[in-house]
C-alpha cells in the first residue's frame, strides 16, 4: 500500500494532530480483493458475527477516553460530545447484534409450487462519510452491513481520518482479517475508486447533496445500489401558543450543537410575527451561555467551525442577509482567542424567505429567525423547497402540533424537540435530502438483496 501521507490539523489551534495515508485507486482495489477473500468465511456463521459486533462495542467502551480525545482534536467538538459519538457507535453495534431478522420467508403455497424469499448480503460495501460526525455516521452503516455479512471498505472525510483509522484498527481486534478496511485520501481519489469499482456492490454515503449526486452518477456505471443521506435545511416551526423559554432552550440545543454543523439541526426558525421578537431575545440569551474554546479543554461547550472555507461560507451568508435588511441580534464574532475557525452563536433577526441564509444549508453557527403571518402559506413554502430531511413543530397543543407535523414533507418531523434520533426508527430524507433509510430494520434491509426460489416437483 502507498507510503505517501498528508497532514491533519486541529481546527481550534491549527496544530498538527497527525498524518493519514494518501491512498490510491490501486489501494482500493487491494482492499476489494481482501474483502472478497474474507466474504465467504464471514457469511458462514451468523452467531460469530453477532459476537464480533458485541466484542467491538466493548472495545469502544474500553478505549472511550482516548478515542474521544482524538476525535475532539481532529474535528473540533467538545470532548464530551466526542465521547457521546463513540458511545452511540457502541450502542449501534449492540442494537444490530441483538436485532432479530429472517434470512428466509415462505410465501403462501400454490397448488403445485412453493415460494421462498431469501435475503442475502448485497456484497462488498463502500462507505463514504463526512467530517461533522465521522464515527456515528460510519457506524450507522457499519453495524447493519456487518451483521448481515457484508464486508466493508470505509472512506472517511479527508479532514477527520484519524478517529476512523483508530476505530477500524480497534474493531479489527474482534473481526476477521479483510472484513473491515479503511482507505483515506486528501482528494476524491478514493471516493471515485469506490464508486466506480466493479467489486463494490453498494455505496452508503452521507454528505452534501452536490457530492452525493456526483457519487450516484459514478455508481450508475456499474449499477451499484446506493443509500444517500444528503443535505438538509431543517425548519423549526413555532406555533402561536408555544412556551417561549421551553422553545428557545430546545431550539438552541439543536441549532448550535457541534457549532451548527449537524445535517439534521435546526437551520432556520419560523415564528408568528406577534411573538418573533420575544422568541429571538430568548434564543439569543440561551445561545450566549455557550463557552467557546478548545474541545479538549474543561468547560468548553462549543468548538470551532471545522475548516476555514465553512467559516467563510457562513460569514458570507450572514453578511448577505444583513445587506438585504436582516440584523444580527447576537454573536457574529470569533468569541474565542484561539487561532482556529471560531464563530460565536449568531442569531439573525428580520430574515426573510428568499435570503440565501434562509434558503441554503449554512451548516454553521448562524441561525436566522423568520416572522410569518400565515401558517398555511409558510408550510406550503417549505414543502416547495428542495430539502426534506427534518423539521420540528413547537406547541403545547399535541393534537395541533401533530396535525401540523403531518403536513410537512420531511423524513423526520419532531414535536417539541429536534435532532434526536432513535436506533430502531428509520432516518433519511425526502427530495434532495436523500435516498433510502438508515437505522432500525429499514437500515438493515438496505444491505440485503432479495432472491425468490420458485419450486415445483419434478413430475
Secondary structure, DSSP 4 states (H G I P E B T S, - for coil): ----EEEEE-TTT--EEEEEE---HHHHHHHHHHHHHHHHHHHT-HHHHHHHHHHHHHHHHHTHHHHHHHHHHHH-S-HHHHHHHHHHHHHHHHHHHH----SEEEPPP-SSEEEEEEEEE--EEEEE--STTTTHHHHHHHHHHHHTT--EEEE--TTSHHHHHHHHHHHTTTS-TTSEEE---SSSHHHHHHHH-TTEEEEEEES-HHHHHHHHHHHHTTT-EEEEE-----EEEE-TT--HHHHHHHHHHHHTGGGG--TTS--EEEEETTTHHHHHHHHHHHHTT--BS-TTSTT--B---SSHHHHHHHHHHHHHHHHTT-EEEE--S--SSSSS-----EEEEEE-TT-HHHHS---SSEEEEEEES-HHHHHHHHHTSSEESEEEEE-S-HHHHHHHHTTS-SSEEEES--S---TTS-B--EETTEES-BSHHHHHHTTEEEEEEEEE---
